[in-house]
Amino acid sequence: MMDPGAGSPHSFFPLTHSTQVGILPEVASLSRDDLEDLLACDDKLTEFVEGLPQVAALRNQCEQLSAQNEALAKANLERSSDYERARDATIQKVEELTSLRSSFEDMTIKQQKASEKLAPSSIQESLLIFAAQSEEDSEKIAEDFLHSHIDVDAFLDSYLEKRIETHLRKFKGERLGAQLRELHKAGF
């Protein structure tokens, strides 16, 4: 248990032992006339109180605390600029991250579209669609010839070219489909 006369670690002035509890030794040493003079004159009382070692210790402690507070305030001000620089750098990094994330998501979507477009099944489907389109084009050329819109030489050149293109596309599409089925059977 703590000694009540030793004072607490948070007290502003040390307690001293006196013969009478609660009376300062400086007051206890004064005569009755001196005490009455102090009570009668506010200036003397103020001077006496300010001359007490406890008050001087308190004043000294206040000055020390004030100096510590001022030093802490200056340190906080110095840290404030560091904090603001760090905050600004963090905000900039967050904006950069957001931009990079958005760019990454856009590129991921483009990559997925390209992967789907370049997938063997998509290539096969495109070949068959283009083969059907070439076949329609060749039929249109034949109709133009039958309606005498083009001459024989132009008909033969364009019609044969479209028919060869149609058959090549169908052949490549069917062959790719067969290869895909074989891969699928093999577990790929």
C-alpha positions in Angstrom: 0.0 0.0 0.0 1.2 3.5 -0.8 2.4 5.8 2.0 -0.2 8.7 2.1 2.6 11.1 3.1 4.7 10.2 0.0 2.2 11.8 -2.4 0.8 10.2 -5.6 3.0 10.0 -8.7 0.5 12.4 -10.4 0.5 15.0 -7.7 1.7 18.5 -8.5 3.7 19.0 -5.3 5.2 16.7 -2.8 3.5 16.3 0.5 5.6 16.8 3.6 5.0 15.5 7.1 4.0 18.0 9.7 2.9 17.8 13.2 -0.6 18.8 12.3 -2.3 17.0 9.4 -3.3 19.2 6.5 -1.2 22.2 7.7 1.9 23.3 5.7 5.1 23.6 7.8 5.5 27.2 6.6 2.1 28.1 8.0 2.6 26.2 11.1 5.8 28.1 11.9 4.0 31.5 11.7 2.7 33.3 14.8 -0.9 34.3 15.3 0.0 37.9 14.6 1.7 36.9 11.3 -1.3 34.9 10.3 -3.6 37.7 11.1 -1.4 40.1 9.0 -1.6 37.7 6.1 -5.4 37.5 6.3 -5.7 41.2 6.6 -3.5 42.1 3.6 -4.1 40.3 0.2 -0.8 41.4 -1.2 1.1 39.8 1.7 -1.0 36.7 1.4 -0.3 36.5 -2.3 3.5 37.0 -1.8 3.5 34.4 1.0 1.7 31.8 -1.1 3.9 32.5 -4.2 7.0 32.0 -2.0 5.9 28.6 -0.9 8.2 25.8 -2.2 5.2 23.8 -3.3 3.9 26.7 -5.4 7.4 27.2 -6.9 7.5 23.5 -7.7 4.1 23.7 -9.2 5.1 26.7 -11.3 8.3 24.9 -12.4 6.3 21.8 -13.3 3.8 24.0 -15.3 6.7 25.6 -17.2 8.2 22.1 -18.0 4.8 20.8 -19.1 4.3 23.9 -21.3 7.7 23.4 -22.8 6.9 19.7 -23.4 3.5 20.6 -25.0 5.2 23.2 -27.2 7.8 20.6 -28.3 5.0 18.1 -29.0 3.1 20.6 -31.0 6.2 21.4 -33.1 6.8 17.7 -33.6 3.2 17.2 -34.6 3.4 20.1 -37.1 6.5 18.6 -38.6 4.8 15.2 -38.8 1.7 16.9 -40.3 3.6 17.7 -43.5 4.9 14.1 -43.6 1.4 12.8 -43.0 0.0 15.0 -45.8 2.7 13.9 -48.2 2.0 10.2 -47.3 -1.7 10.8 -47.7 -1.3 12.4 -51.1 1.0 9.6 -52.2 -1.5 7.1 -51.0 -4.4 8.9 -52.8 -2.2 9.0 -56.0 -1.4 5.2 -55.6 -5.2 4.4 -55.1 -6.0 6.4 -58.3 -3.2 4.6 -60.2 -4.5 1.3 -58.9 -8.0 2.1 -59.9 -6.8 3.1 -63.4 -4.7 0.0 -63.7 -7.5 -2.2 -62.5 -9.9 -0.7 -65.0 -7.3 -1.2 -67.8 -6.7 -4.8 -66.7 -10.5 -5.5 -66.7 -10.7 -4.0 -70.2 -7.8 -6.0 -71.4 -9.2 -9.2 -69.8 -12.5 -8.6 -71.7 -10.6 -8.1 -74.9 -8.5 -11.2 -74.3 -11.7 -13.3 -73.6 -13.3 -12.0 -76.8 -10.1 -12.8 -78.7 -9.9 -16.2 -77.1 -13.5 -16.9 -78.0 -13.0 -15.7 -81.5 -9.8 -17.8 -81.9 -11.2 -20.9 -80.3 -11.1 -23.8 -82.7 -14.9 -24.2 -82.4 -15.4 -20.5 -83.2 -13.0 -20.8 -86.2 -14.9 -23.9 -87.4 -18.3 -22.0 -87.1 -16.8 -19.0 -88.9 -15.5 -21.2 -91.7 -18.9 -22.7 -92.2 -20.6 -19.3 -92.1 -18.2 -17.9 -94.7 -18.7 -21.1 -96.8 -22.4 -20.5 -96.8 -21.9 -16.8 -97.7 -19.6 -17.8 -100.5 -22.2 -20.2 -101.8 -24.8 -17.5 -101.7 -22.5 -15.2 -103.6 -21.9 -17.9 -106.2 -25.7 -18.4 -106.6 -26.1 -14.6 -107.1 -23.4 -14.7 -109.8 -25.2 -17.6 -111.5 -28.5 -15.6 -111.4 -26.8 -12.5 -112.8 -25.5 -14.7 -115.6 -28.9 -16.3 -116.3 -30.5 -12.8 -116.4 -27.7 -11.7 -118.8 -26.2 -9.1 -116.4 -22.7 -10.4 -116.9 -20.9 -12.1 -119.8 -19.6 -15.7 -120.0 -16.0 -14.9 -119.3 -16.8 -12.8 -116.2 -19.3 -15.4 -115.0 -16.7 -18.3 -115.3 -13.9 -16.4 -113.6 -16.1 -15.2 -110.6 -18.3 -18.2 -110.3 -15.4 -20.7 -110.3 -13.5 -18.6 -107.8 -16.5 -18.4 -105.4 -17.3 -22.2 -105.8 -13.6 -23.1 -105.1 -13.7 -20.7 -102.1 -17.0 -22.3 -100.9 -15.7 -25.9 -101.1 -12.3 -25.0 -99.5 -14.1 -23.3 -96.5 -16.5 -26.2 -96.1 -13.7 -28.7 -96.3 -11.6 -26.8 -93.8 -14.6 -26.4 -91.4 -15.5 -30.1 -91.7 -11.9 -31.2 -91.2 -11.5 -28.9 -88.2 -14.7 -30.3 -86.8 -13.5 -33.9 -87.2 -10.2 -33.0 -85.4 -12.1 -31.3 -82.6 -14.3 -34.4 -82.1 -11.1 -36.6 -82.0 -9.6 -34.3 -79.4 -12.8 -34.3 -77.4 -12.9 -38.2 -77.5 -9.2 -38.2 -76.3 -10.1 -36.0 -73.3 -8.8 -32.6 -74.5 
